[in-house]
Amino acid sequence: MFVYRPPKGSCWGHSIGKDWTKAKQKLDALFDAYFERIESVSPTSTVVAWKSSVLPKVEWPAVFQGPENQKVRQFLFGVMGNRVMFPMGIVFPLSTVEPASFEFLGRFSSDVPFKMSAEHFMVGVIAKNGSFAWRKPDAGIVAKLEAVIV
C-alpha cells in the first residue's frame, strides 16, 4: 500500500498551472476517471474515494476495512488558487510488489494536473504488534517508483 504525501513544508500542495480554467478541466477529468465524489465540502474542496474498477488489485489492510473505517478510505482534495492539496495524502491501496501496481502509478502520475515525485511516496507496513504505519520505501521500491513517475 502506498501514500503520496508531499512534505509538511509543502502545505500549499502542488501547482496545477496558471490557467485556472484548464487546470479545473484537468482536475475534473481526473476525478471522473479515477474517483467517486463522496462529498463537496466547499466550492473548492471535495472528498473522494477510489473507483474500485480503476485499480489493478485492491489491497486495504484490516485497519482500513469495515464500514466503521469507511472514512479512512476517503481523502480530501482542496484547491486554493492555482494549487491543489490533499492534506492526508492520496492513499493507493495497491501491492508494493506487483508490477501492475507500478504500471497504475505511472498512468495515474501522467494523468494528474500536477507533477508528482517518487520521493513523496511512503509504503504502509504492519508491525509485529499489528499496528499500521507509513514508512519510507526501500531502495528497490524507490527505483521502481522513479522508473514510472513522470
CNS distance restraints for C-alpha pairs under 8 A (distance, minus, plus):
assign (resid   1 and name CA) (resid  59 and name CA) 6.90 0.50 0.50
assign (resid   1 and name CA) (resid  60 and name CA) 7.44 0.50 0.50
assign (resid   1 and name CA) (resid  91 and name CA) 7.55 0.50 0.50
assign (resid   1 and name CA) (resid  92 and name CA) 5.91 0.50 0.50
assign (resid   1 and name CA) (resid  93 and name CA) 4.87 0.50 0.50
assign (resid   1 and name CA) (resid  94 and name CA) 4.75 0.50 0.50
assign (resid   1 and name CA) (resid  95 and name CA) 5.49 0.50 0.50
assign (resid   1 and name CA) (resid  96 and name CA) 5.94 0.50 0.50
assign (resid   1 and name CA) (resid 123 and name CA) 5.57 0.50 0.50
assign (resid   1 and name CA) (resid 124 and name CA) 5.18 0.50 0.50
assign (resid   1 and name CA) (resid 125 and name CA) 7.95 0.50 0.50
assign (resid   2 and name CA) (resid  91 and name CA) 5.88 0.50 0.50
assign (resid   2 and name CA) (resid  92 and name CA) 4.98 0.50 0.50
assign (resid   2 and name CA) (resid  93 and name CA) 6.52 0.50 0.50
assign (resid   2 and name CA) (resid  94 and name CA) 6.68 0.50 0.50
assign (resid   2 and name CA) (resid  96 and name CA) 7.30 0.50 0.50
assign (resid   2 and name CA) (resid 121 and name CA) 6.54 0.50 0.50
assign (resid   2 and name CA) (resid 122 and name CA) 5.62 0.50 0.50
assign (resid   2 and name CA) (resid 123 and name CA) 4.50 0.50 0.50
assign (resid   2 and name CA) (resid 124 and name CA) 6.02 0.50 0.50
assign (resid   3 and name CA) (resid  89 and name CA) 6.10 0.50 0.50
assign (resid   3 and name CA) (resid  90 and name CA) 5.43 0.50 0.50
assign (resid   3 and name CA) (resid  91 and name CA) 4.30 0.50 0.50
assign (resid   3 and name CA) (resid  92 and name CA) 5.83 0.50 0.50
assign (resid   3 and name CA) (resid 121 and name CA) 5.62 0.50 0.50
assign (resid   3 and name CA) (resid 122 and name CA) 5.34 0.50 0.50
assign (resid   3 and name CA) (resid 123 and name CA) 6.36 0.50 0.50
assign (resid   3 and name CA) (resid 124 and name CA) 7.59 0.50 0.50
assign (resid   3 and name CA) (resid 134 and name CA) 7.81 0.50 0.50
assign (resid   4 and name CA) (resid  89 and name CA) 5.34 0.50 0.50
assign (resid   4 and name CA) (resid  90 and name CA) 5.08 0.50 0.50
assign (resid   4 and name CA) (resid  91 and name CA) 6.47 0.50 0.50
assign (resid   4 and name CA) (resid  92 and name CA) 7.88 0.50 0.50
assign (resid   4 and name CA) (resid 120 and name CA) 5.63 0.50 0.50
assign (resid   4 and name CA) (resid 121 and name CA) 4.54 0.50 0.50
assign (resid   4 and name CA) (resid 122 and name CA) 6.56 0.50 0.50
assign (resid   5 and name CA) (resid  86 and name CA) 7.67 0.50 0.50
assign (resid   5 and name CA) (resid  87 and name CA) 7.87 0.50 0.50
assign (resid   5 and name CA) (resid  88 and name CA) 7.10 0.50 0.50
assign (resid   5 and name CA) (resid  89 and name CA) 4.43 0.50 0.50
assign (resid   5 and name CA) (resid  90 and name CA) 6.64 0.50 0.50
assign (resid   5 and name CA) (resid 120 and name CA) 5.47 0.50 0.50
assign (resid   5 and name CA) (resid 121 and name CA) 6.35 0.50 0.50
assign (resid   5 and name CA) (resid 122 and name CA) 7.76 0.50 0.50
assign (resid   6 and name CA) (resid  10 and name CA) 6.16 0.50 0.50
assign (resid   6 and name CA) (resid  11 and name CA) 7.79 0.50 0.50
assign (resid   6 and name CA) (resid  13 and name CA) 7.09 0.50 0.50
assign (resid   6 and name CA) (resid  89 and name CA) 7.58 0.50 0.50
assign (resid   6 and name CA) (resid 120 and name CA) 5.20 0.50 0.50
assign (resid   7 and name CA) (resid  11 and name CA) 7.43 0.50 0.50
assign (resid   7 and name CA) (resid 120 and name CA) 7.00 0.50 0.50
assign (resid  10 and name CA) (resid  14 and name CA) 7.85 0.50 0.50
assign (resid  11 and name CA) (resid  85 and name CA) 7.45 0.50 0.50
assign (resid  11 and name CA) (resid  87 and name CA) 7.51 0.50 0.50
assign (resid  12 and name CA) (resid  83 and name CA) 6.64 0.50 0.50
assign (resid  12 and name CA) (resid  84 and name CA) 7.40 0.50 0.50
assign (resid  12 and name CA) (resid  85 and name CA) 6.21 0.50 0.50
assign (resid  13 and name CA) (resid  83 and name CA) 5.92 0.50 0.50
assign (resid  13 and name CA) (resid  84 and name CA) 5.33 0.50 0.50
assign (resid  13 and name CA) (resid  85 and name CA) 4.19 0.50 0.50
assign (resid  13 and name CA) (resid  86 and name CA) 7.05 0.50 0.50
assign (resid  14 and name CA) (resid  83 and name CA) 5.29 0.50 0.50
assign (resid  14 and name CA) (resid  84 and name CA) 5.35 0.50 0.50
assign (resid  14 and name CA) (resid  85 and name CA) 6.43 0.50 0.50
assign (resid  14 and name CA) (resid 114 and name CA) 6.11 0.50 0.50
assign (resid  14 and name CA) (resid 115 and name CA) 7.35 0.50 0.50
assign (resid  15 and name CA) (resid  82 and name CA) 5.77 0.50 0.50
assign (resid  15 and name CA) (resid  83 and name CA) 4.47 0.50 0.50
assign (resid  15 and name CA) (resid  84 and name CA) 6.42 0.50 0.50
assign (resid  15 and name CA) (resid 114 and name CA) 6.05 0.50 0.50
assign (resid  15 and name CA) (resid 115 and name CA) 7.97 0.50 0.50
assign (resid  16 and name CA) (resid  20 and name CA) 7.96 0.50 0.50
assign (resid  16 and name CA) (resid  23 and name CA) 5.72 0.50 0.50
assign (resid  16 and name CA) (resid  82 and name CA) 5.51 0.50 0.50
assign (resid  16 and name CA) (resid  83 and name CA) 5.55 0.50 0.50
assign (resid  16 and name CA) (resid  84 and name CA) 6.48 0.50 0.50
assign (resid  16 and name CA) (resid 113 and name CA) 5.50 0.50 0.50
assign (resid  16 and name CA) (resid 114 and name CA) 5.10 0.50 0.50
assign (resid  17 and name CA) (resid  23 and name CA) 6.25 0.50 0.50
assign (resid  17 and name CA) (resid  82 and name CA) 5.99 0.50 0.50
assign (resid  17 and name CA) (resid  83 and name CA) 7.84 0.50 0.50
assign (resid  17 and name CA) (resid 113 and name CA) 7.90 0.50 0.50
assign (resid  17 and name CA) (resid 114 and name CA) 7.77 0.50 0.50
assign (resid  18 and name CA) (resid  23 and name CA) 7.90 0.50 0.50
assign (resid  18 and name CA) (resid  82 and name CA) 6.12 0.50 0.50
assign (resid  19 and name CA) (resid  23 and name CA) 6.22 0.50 0.50
assign (resid  19 and name CA) (resid  82 and name CA) 7.82 0.50 0.50
assign (resid  20 and name CA) (resid  24 and name CA) 5.91 0.50 0.50
assign (resid  20 and name CA) (resid  81 and name CA) 7.70 0.50 0.50
assign (resid  20 and name CA) (resid  82 and name CA) 6.38 0.50 0.50
assign (resid  21 and name CA) (resid  25 and name CA) 6.30 0.50 0.50
assign (resid  22 and name CA) (resid  26 and name CA) 6.24 0.50 0.50
assign (resid  23 and name CA) (resid  27 and name CA) 6.07 0.50 0.50
assign (resid  23 and name CA) (resid  82 and name CA) 7.85 0.50 0.50
assign (resid  23 and name CA) (resid 113 and name CA) 6.50 0.50 0.50
assign (resid  24 and name CA) (resid  28 and name CA) 6.01 0.50 0.50
assign (resid  25 and name CA) (resid  29 and name CA) 6.09 0.50 0.50
assign (resid  26 and name CA) (resid  30 and name CA) 6.14 0.50 0.50
assign (resid  26 and name CA) (resid 112 and name CA) 7.37 0.50 0.50
assign (resid  26 and name CA) (resid 113 and name CA) 5.82 0.50 0.50
assign (resid  27 and name CA) (resid  31 and name CA) 6.24 0.50 0.50
assign (resid  27 and name CA) (resid 112 and name CA) 7.18 0.50 0.50
assign (resid  27 and name CA) (resid 113 and name CA) 6.28 0.50 0.50
assign (resid  28 and name CA) (resid  32 and name CA) 6.08 0.50 0.50
assign (resid  29 and name CA) (resid  33 and name CA) 6.04 0.50 0.50
assign (resid  30 and name CA) (resid  34 and name CA) 6.03 0.50 0.50
assign (resid  30 and name CA) (resid  35 and name CA) 7.59 0.50 0.50
assign (resid  30 and name CA) (resid 111 and name CA) 6.74 0.50 0.50
assign (resid  30 and name CA) (resid 112 and name CA) 6.38 0.50 0.50
assign (resid  31 and name CA) (resid  35 and name CA) 4.94 0.50 0.50
assign (resid  31 and name CA) (resid  36 and name CA) 7.09 0.50 0.50
assign (resid  31 and name CA) (resid  37 and name CA) 7.37 0.50 0.50
assign (resid  31 and name CA) (resid  48 and name CA) 7.97 0.50 0.50
assign (resid  32 and name CA) (resid  36 and name CA) 7.32 0.50 0.50
assign (resid  33 and name CA) (resid  54 and name CA) 7.99 0.50 0.50
assign (resid  34 and name CA) (resid  50 and name CA) 6.10 0.50 0.50
assign (resid  34 and name CA) (resid  51 and name CA) 5.73 0.50 0.50
assign (resid  34 and name CA) (resid  54 and name CA) 6.23 0.50 0.50
assign (resid  35 and name CA) (resid  48 and name CA) 5.94 0.50 0.50
assign (resid  35 and name CA) (resid  49 and name CA) 5.41 0.50 0.50
assign (resid  35 and name CA) (resid  50 and name CA) 4.53 0.50 0.50
assign (resid  35 and name CA) (resid  51 and name CA) 4.97 0.50 0.50
assign (resid  36 and name CA) (resid  48 and name CA) 5.53 0.50 0.50
assign (resid  36 and name CA) (resid  49 and name CA) 5.29 0.50 0.50
assign (resid  36 and name CA) (resid  50 and name CA) 6.12 0.50 0.50
assign (resid  36 and name CA) (resid  51 and name CA) 5.80 0.50 0.50
assign (resid  37 and name CA) (resid  46 and name CA) 6.94 0.50 0.50
assign (resid  37 and name CA) (resid  47 and name CA) 6.19 0.50 0.50
assign (resid  37 and name CA) (resid  48 and name CA) 4.59 0.50 0.50
assign (resid  37 and name CA) (resid  49 and name CA) 6.69 0.50 0.50
assign (resid  38 and name CA) (resid  46 and name CA) 7.48 0.50 0.50
assign (resid  38 and name CA) (resid  47 and name CA) 5.40 0.50 0.50
assign (resid  38 and name CA) (resid  48 and name CA) 5.15 0.50 0.50
assign (resid  38 and name CA) (resid  49 and name CA) 6.80 0.50 0.50
assign (resid  39 and name CA) (resid  46 and name CA) 5.84 0.50 0.50
assign (resid  39 and name CA) (resid  47 and name CA) 5.08 0.50 0.50
assign (resid  39 and name CA) (resid  48 and name CA) 7.10 0.50 0.50
assign (resid  40 and name CA) (resid  45 and name CA) 6.15 0.50 0.50
assign (resid  40 and name CA) (resid  46 and name CA) 4.50 0.50 0.50
assign (resid  40 and name CA) (resid  47 and name CA) 6.28 0.50 0.50
assign (resid  41 and name CA) (resid  45 and name CA) 5.31 0.50 0.50
assign (resid  41 and name CA) (resid  46 and name CA) 5.54 0.50 0.50
assign (resid  41 and name CA) (resid  47 and name CA) 6.96 0.50 0.50
assign (resid  42 and name CA) (resid  46 and name CA) 7.03 0.50 0.50
assign (resid  44 and name CA) (resid  78 and name CA) 5.69 0.50 0.50
assign (resid  44 and name CA) (resid  79 and name CA) 5.19 0.50 0.50
assign (resid  44 and name CA) (resid  80 and name CA) 6.98 0.50 0.50
assign (resid  45 and name CA) (resid  76 and name CA) 6.83 0.50 0.50
assign (resid  45 and name CA) (resid  77 and name CA) 5.63 0.50 0.50
assign (resid  45 and name CA) (resid  78 and name CA) 4.19 0.50 0.50
assign (resid  45 and name CA) (resid  79 and name CA) 6.31 0.50 0.50
assign (resid  46 and name CA) (resid  76 and name CA) 5.69 0.50 0.50
assign (resid  46 and name CA) (resid  77 and name CA) 5.35 0.50 0.50
assign (resid  46 and name CA) (resid  78 and name CA) 6.44 0.50 0.50
assign (resid  47 and name CA) (resid  74 and name CA) 6.56 0.50 0.50
assign (resid  47 and name CA) (resid  75 and name CA) 5.45 0.50 0.50
assign (resid  47 and name CA) (resid  76 and name CA) 4.38 0.50 0.50
assign (resid  47 and name CA) (resid  77 and name CA) 6.28 0.50 0.50
assign (resid  48 and name CA) (resid  74 and name CA) 5.56 0.50 0.50
assign (resid  48 and name CA) (resid  75 and name CA) 5.54 0.50 0.50
assign (resid  48 and name CA) (resid  76 and name CA) 6.32 0.50 0.50
assign (resid  48 and name CA) (resid  77 and name CA) 7.45 0.50 0.50
assign (resid  49 and name CA) (resid  73 and name CA) 6.52 0.50 0.50
assign (resid  49 and name CA) (resid  74 and name CA) 4.64 0.50 0.50
assign (resid  49 and name CA) (resid  75 and name CA) 6.54 0.50 0.50
assign (resid  50 and name CA) (resid  54 and name CA) 7.70 0.50 0.50
assign (resid  50 and name CA) (resid  55 and name CA) 7.86 0.50 0.50
assign (resid  50 and name CA) (resid  74 and name CA) 7.67 0.50 0.50
assign (resid  51 and name CA) (resid  55 and name CA) 7.35 0.50 0.50
assign (resid  52 and name CA) (resid  58 and name CA) 7.32 0.50 0.50
assign (resid  55 and name CA) (resid  94 and name CA) 7.69 0.50 0.50
assign (resid  55 and name CA) (resid 104 and name CA) 7.27 0.50 0.50
assign (resid  56 and name CA) (resid  94 and name CA) 7.69 0.50 0.50
assign (resid  56 and name CA) (resid 100 and name CA) 6.27 0.50 0.50
assign (resid  56 and name CA) (resid 101 and name CA) 6.61 0.50 0.50
assign (resid  56 and name CA) (resid 104 and name CA) 7.16 0.50 0.50
assign (resid  57 and name CA) (resid  94 and name CA) 6.33 0.50 0.50
assign (resid  57 and name CA) (resid  95 and name CA) 7.54 0.50 0.50
assign (resid  57 and name CA) (resid 101 and name CA) 7.74 0.50 0.50
assign (resid  58 and name CA) (resid  93 and name CA) 5.39 0.50 0.50
assign (resid  58 and name CA) (resid  94 and name CA) 5.55 0.50 0.50
assign (resid  58 and name CA) (resid  95 and name CA) 7.77 0.50 0.50
assign (resid  59 and name CA) (resid  93 and name CA) 4.97 0.50 0.50
assign (resid  59 and name CA) (resid  94 and name CA) 5.33 0.50 0.50
assign (resid  59 and name CA) (resid  95 and name CA) 6.40 0.50 0.50
assign (resid  60 and name CA) (resid  64 and name CA) 5.83 0.50 0.50
assign (resid  60 and name CA) (resid  65 and name CA) 6.48 0.50 0.50
assign (resid  60 and name CA) (resid  93 and name CA) 5.36 0.50 0.50
assign (resid  60 and name CA) (resid  94 and name CA) 7.73 0.50 0.50
assign (resid  61 and name CA) (resid  65 and name CA) 6.70 0.50 0.50
assign (resid  62 and name CA) (resid  66 and name CA) 7.97 0.50 0.50
assign (resid  63 and name CA) (resid  69 and name CA) 7.44 0.50 0.50
assign (resid  63 and name CA) (resid 132 and name CA) 7.26 0.50 0.50
assign (resid  64 and name CA) (resid  69 and name CA) 5.52 0.50 0.50
assign (resid  64 and name CA) (resid  70 and name CA) 7.28 0.50 0.50
assign (resid  64 and name CA) (resid  72 and name CA) 6.24 0.50 0.50
assign (resid  64 and name CA) (resid  73 and name CA) 6.41 0.50 0.50
assign (resid  65 and name CA) (resid  69 and name CA) 5.80 0.50 0.50
assign (resid  65 and name CA) (resid  70 and name CA) 7.18 0.50 0.50
assign (resid  66 and name CA) (resid  70 and name CA) 6.71 0.50 0.50
assign (resid  69 and name CA) (resid  73 and name CA) 7.02 0.50 0.50
assign (resid  70 and name CA) (resid  74 and name CA) 6.96 0.50 0.50
assign (resid  71 and name CA) (resid  75 and name CA) 7.85 0.50 0.50
assign (resid  73 and name CA) (resid  91 and name CA) 7.71 0.50 0.50
assign (resid  75 and name CA) (resid  86 and name CA) 7.21 0.50 0.50
assign (resid  75 and name CA) (resid  88 and name CA) 6.84 0.50 0.50
assign (resid  75 and name CA) (resid  89 and name CA) 7.29 0.50 0.50
assign (resid  75 and name CA) (resid  90 and name CA) 6.73 0.50 0.50
assign (resid  75 and name CA) (resid  91 and name CA) 7.82 0.50 0.50
assign (resid  76 and name CA) (resid  86 and name CA) 5.56 0.50 0.50
assign (resid  76 and name CA) (resid  87 and name CA) 6.87 0.50 0.50
assign (resid  76 and name CA) (resid  88 and name CA) 7.36 0.50 0.50
assign (resid  77 and name CA) (resid  84 and name CA) 6.93 0.50 0.50
assign (resid  77 and name CA) (resid  85 and name CA) 5.77 0.50 0.50
assign (resid  77 and name CA) (resid  86 and name CA) 4.73 0.50 0.50
assign (resid  77 and name CA) (resid  87 and name CA) 7.60 0.50 0.50
assign (resid  78 and name CA) (resid  84 and name CA) 5.67 0.50 0.50
assign (resid  78 and name CA) (resid  85 and name CA) 5.13 0.50 0.50
assign (resid  78 and name CA) (resid  86 and name CA) 6.22 0.50 0.50
assign (resid  79 and name CA) (resid  83 and name CA) 5.65 0.50 0.50
assign (resid  79 and name CA) (resid  84 and name CA) 4.51 0.50 0.50
assign (resid  79 and name CA) (resid  85 and name CA) 6.29 0.50 0.50
assign (resid  80 and name CA) (resid  84 and name CA) 6.47 0.50 0.50
assign (resid  86 and name CA) (resid  90 and name CA) 6.73 0.50 0.50
assign (resid  94 and name CA) (resid 101 and name CA) 5.77 0.50 0.50
assign (resid  95 and name CA) (resid 101 and name CA) 6.10 0.50 0.50
assign (resid  96 and name CA) (resid 101 and name CA) 6.96 0.50 0.50
assign (resid  96 and name CA) (resid 123 and name CA) 7.45 0.50 0.50
assign (resid  96 and name CA) (resid 141 and name CA) 7.33 0.50 0.50
assign (resid  97 and name CA) (resid 101 and name CA) 7.54 0.50 0.50
assign (resid  98 and name CA) (resid 102 and name CA) 7.21 0.50 0.50
assign (resid  99 and name CA) (resid 103 and name CA) 6.32 0.50 0.50
assign (resid 100 and name CA) (resid 104 and name CA) 6.08 0.50 0.50
assign (resid 101 and name CA) (resid 105 and name CA) 6.27 0.50 0.50
assign (resid 102 and name CA) (resid 106 and name CA) 6.15 0.50 0.50
assign (resid 102 and name CA) (resid 144 and name CA) 7.01 0.50 0.50
assign (resid 102 and name CA) (resid 145 and name CA) 6.75 0.50 0.50
assign (resid 102 and name CA) (resid 148 and name CA) 6.68 0.50 0.50
assign (resid 103 and name CA) (resid 107 and name CA) 6.34 0.50 0.50
assign (resid 103 and name CA) (resid 148 and name CA) 6.92 0.50 0.50
assign (resid 104 and name CA) (resid 108 and name CA) 6.05 0.50 0.50
assign (resid 105 and name CA) (resid 109 and name CA) 5.99 0.50 0.50
assign (resid 105 and name CA) (resid 145 and name CA) 7.92 0.50 0.50
assign (resid 105 and name CA) (resid 148 and name CA) 7.01 0.50 0.50
assign (resid 105 and name CA) (resid 149 and name CA) 7.00 0.50 0.50
assign (resid 106 and name CA) (resid 110 and name CA) 6.33 0.50 0.50
assign (resid 106 and name CA) (resid 148 and name CA) 4.54 0.50 0.50
assign (resid 106 and name CA) (resid 149 and name CA) 5.13 0.50 0.50
assign (resid 106 and name CA) (resid 150 and name CA) 7.06 0.50 0.50
assign (resid 107 and name CA) (resid 111 and name CA) 6.36 0.50 0.50
assign (resid 108 and name CA) (resid 112 and name CA) 6.34 0.50 0.50
assign (resid 109 and name CA) (resid 115 and name CA) 7.44 0.50 0.50
assign (resid 109 and name CA) (resid 116 and name CA) 6.12 0.50 0.50
assign (resid 109 and name CA) (resid 149 and name CA) 5.84 0.50 0.50
assign (resid 109 and name CA) (resid 150 and name CA) 6.51 0.50 0.50
assign (resid 110 and name CA) (resid 149 and name CA) 7.51 0.50 0.50
assign (resid 110 and name CA) (resid 150 and name CA) 6.34 0.50 0.50
assign (resid 115 and name CA) (resid 150 and name CA) 7.61 0.50 0.50
assign (resid 116 and name CA) (resid 120 and name CA) 7.82 0.50 0.50
assign (resid 116 and name CA) (resid 149 and name CA) 6.79 0.50 0.50
assign (resid 116 and name CA) (resid 150 and name CA) 7.22 0.50 0.50
assign (resid 117 and name CA) (resid 121 and name CA) 7.70 0.50 0.50
assign (resid 117 and name CA) (resid 146 and name CA) 7.84 0.50 0.50
assign (resid 117 and name CA) (resid 149 and name CA) 6.58 0.50 0.50
assign (resid 117 and name CA) (resid 150 and name CA) 7.75 0.50 0.50
assign (resid 118 and name CA) (resid 142 and name CA) 6.78 0.50 0.50
assign (resid 118 and name CA) (resid 145 and name CA) 5.49 0.50 0.50
assign (resid 118 and name CA) (resid 146 and name CA) 5.41 0.50 0.50
assign (resid 118 and name CA) (resid 149 and name CA) 6.24 0.50 0.50
assign (resid 119 and name CA) (resid 142 and name CA) 7.58 0.50 0.50
assign (resid 121 and name CA) (resid 136 and name CA) 7.28 0.50 0.50
assign (resid 121 and name CA) (resid 137 and name CA) 7.45 0.50 0.50
assign (resid 122 and name CA) (resid 134 and name CA) 5.91 0.50 0.50
assign (resid 122 and name CA) (resid 135 and name CA) 5.39 0.50 0.50
assign (resid 122 and name CA) (resid 136 and name CA) 4.83 0.50 0.50
assign (resid 122 and name CA) (resid 137 and name CA) 5.67 0.50 0.50
assign (resid 123 and name CA) (resid 134 and name CA) 5.48 0.50 0.50
assign (resid 123 and name CA) (resid 135 and name CA) 5.42 0.50 0.50
assign (resid 123 and name CA) (resid 136 and name CA) 6.27 0.50 0.50
assign (resid 123 and name CA) (resid 137 and name CA) 5.68 0.50 0.50
assign (resid 124 and name CA) (resid 132 and name CA) 6.83 0.50 0.50
assign (resid 124 and name CA) (resid 133 and name CA) 5.68 0.50 0.50
assign (resid 124 and name CA) (resid 134 and name CA) 4.58 0.50 0.50
assign (resid 124 and name CA) (resid 135 and name CA) 6.36 0.50 0.50
assign (resid 125 and name CA) (resid 132 and name CA) 5.77 0.50 0.50
assign (resid 125 and name CA) (resid 133 and name CA) 5.50 0.50 0.50
assign (resid 125 and name CA) (resid 134 and name CA) 6.26 0.50 0.50
assign (resid 125 and name CA) (resid 135 and name CA) 7.00 0.50 0.50
assign (resid 126 and name CA) (resid 130 and name CA) 5.68 0.50 0.50
assign (resid 126 and name CA) (resid 131 and name CA) 5.59 0.50 0.50
assign (resid 126 and name CA) (resid 132 and name CA) 4.59 0.50 0.50
assign (resid 126 and name CA) (resid 133 and name CA) 6.50 0.50 0.50
assign (resid 127 and name CA) (resid 131 and name CA) 5.38 0.50 0.50
assign (resid 127 and name CA) (resid 132 and name CA) 6.36 0.50 0.50
assign (resid 127 and name CA) (resid 133 and name CA) 7.65 0.50 0.50
assign (resid 137 and name CA) (resid 141 and name CA) 5.84 0.50 0.50
assign (resid 137 and name CA) (resid 142 and name CA) 6.11 0.50 0.50
assign (resid 138 and name CA) (resid 142 and name CA) 6.24 0.50 0.50
assign (resid 139 and name CA) (resid 143 and name CA) 6.11 0.50 0.50
assign (resid 140 and name CA) (resid 144 and name CA) 6.41 0.50 0.50
assign (resid 141 and name CA) (resid 145 and name CA) 6.12 0.50 0.50
assign (resid 142 and name CA) (resid 146 and name CA) 6.04 0.50 0.50
assign (resid 143 and name CA) (resid 147 and name CA) 6.21 0.50 0.50
assign (resid 144 and name CA) (resid 148 and name CA) 6.61 0.50 0.50
assign (resid 145 and name CA) (resid 149 and name CA) 5.86 0.50 0.50
assign (resid 146 and name CA) (resid 150 and name CA) 7.81 0.50 0.50
